[in-house]
Amino acid sequence: MAESYILFDIPEGSQVNDGEFLEQLGHRVMVCHGPQPGAQCPLLTGEGCALAEAAHGIVFELDLDRDQHRDILSQYKDSLRSDLPIHVAVRSGQATKYADLVTGLKVWNHSPVAGDLDALAAEVEAVDTEEE
């Protein structure tokens, strides 16, 4: 099995909560802070993103009130494997406001904690087992 990692899309200056927990479960943690101001995500320019494409799971915590962040999440849904576990942490009201975008994804109304990440790790492992 290829080395498993979970990609966290988190705002610049943020840290992954309980990342050590995931690593204890055998999942490396990779981080993307999204595009820099004035730049566009390579997923949206057609270049693709090797980091996202090789991830075994994604935690998306970028702000859905930003157009480019919504476009990135939409691109994940449209272009990545259909069995890839994608979990989205939304701010208050965003699950309703962007219901069409988050349909079919796991949605957290809070920053993920160890229990959430444990469930994500189990999903990743289940998908990885099916692929073997």
C-alpha positions in Angstrom: 0.0 0.0 0.0 1.3 3.5 -0.8 2.1 5.7 2.1 -1.2 7.2 3.4 -1.5 10.9 4.1 -4.3 13.2 4.9 -4.3 16.7 3.4 -5.5 19.6 5.5 -6.5 22.7 3.7 -6.3 25.3 6.5 -5.9 29.0 6.6 -2.5 30.6 6.7 -1.3 30.8 10.3 -3.5 27.9 11.4 -2.3 24.6 12.7 -3.7 21.1 12.4 -5.3 20.2 15.7 -4.5 16.6 16.8 -2.3 15.9 13.8 -0.1 13.8 16.1 -3.1 11.6 16.7 -3.4 10.9 13.0 0.2 10.2 12.7 0.0 7.7 15.6 -2.7 5.9 13.5 -0.3 5.7 10.6 -1.4 8.7 8.5 1.0 11.4 7.7 -0.4 14.9 7.8 0.2 17.3 4.9 -0.9 20.9 4.9 -1.9 23.4 2.2 -2.7 26.9 3.2 -4.5 27.7 -0.1 -3.4 30.1 -2.7 -1.4 33.2 -1.6 -3.3 36.5 -2.0 -3.3 37.5 -5.7 -2.4 33.9 -6.8 -4.7 31.2 -8.1 -4.8 27.6 -6.9 -3.2 25.3 -9.5 -6.3 23.1 -9.4 -8.2 26.1 -10.9 -5.6 26.9 -13.5 -5.7 23.4 -15.0 -2.2 22.5 -13.7 -3.6 20.1 -11.1 -2.3 19.5 -7.6 -0.2 16.4 -6.9 -0.7 16.9 -3.2 -4.5 16.7 -3.4 -4.5 14.0 -6.1 -2.3 11.7 -4.0 -4.1 12.3 -0.7 -6.0 9.5 0.9 -8.3 11.9 2.7 -8.9 15.7 2.8 -9.9 18.0 5.6 -11.1 21.3 4.1 -11.1 24.2 6.5 -10.7 27.1 4.1 -13.4 29.8 4.2 -16.4 29.0 2.0 -17.3 32.6 1.9 -14.4 33.2 -0.5 -15.1 32.4 -4.1 -11.8 30.8 -4.8 -12.1 28.5 -1.8 -15.6 27.4 -3.0 -14.1 26.7 -6.4 -11.3 24.6 -4.9 -13.8 22.5 -3.0 -15.9 22.1 -6.1 -12.9 21.1 -8.1 -12.1 18.4 -5.4 -15.6 17.0 -5.8 -15.4 17.1 -9.6 -11.9 15.9 -10.3 -10.7 13.7 -7.5 -11.5 10.0 -6.9 -15.2 9.6 -6.0 -14.3 7.4 -3.0 -11.9 9.9 -1.5 -13.0 10.9 2.0 -13.5 14.7 2.1 -14.6 16.4 5.3 -15.4 20.1 5.4 -15.3 22.2 8.5 -17.7 25.1 8.0 -18.4 28.3 9.9 -21.8 29.2 11.3 -24.4 29.2 8.6 -22.2 28.0 5.8 -23.6 24.4 5.7 -27.0 25.9 4.8 -25.7 28.8 2.6 -23.5 26.4 0.5 -25.7 23.3 0.9 -25.4 22.4 -2.8 -21.6 22.5 -2.6 -21.2 20.4 0.5 -23.8 17.8 -0.5 -22.2 14.4 -0.5 -19.4 15.5 1.8 -19.0 15.0 5.6 -19.6 18.4 7.2 -18.3 19.5 10.6 -19.7 22.6 12.2 -16.5 22.9 14.2 -12.8 22.4 13.9 -12.1 18.7 13.9 -11.1 17.1 17.2 -9.6 13.6 17.8 -12.9 11.8 17.6 -13.6 13.4 14.2 -10.1 12.5 13.0 -10.4 8.9 14.3 -13.6 8.5 12.1 -11.8 10.0 9.1 -8.8 7.7 9.6 -11.2 4.7 9.7 -12.8 5.9 6.4 -9.4 6.3 4.8 -8.3 2.9 5.9 -11.5 1.3 4.6 -11.0 2.9 1.2 -7.3 1.9 1.2 -8.3 -1.7 2.0 -10.8 -1.8 -0.9 -8.0 -0.7 -3.2 -5.6 -3.5 -2.3 
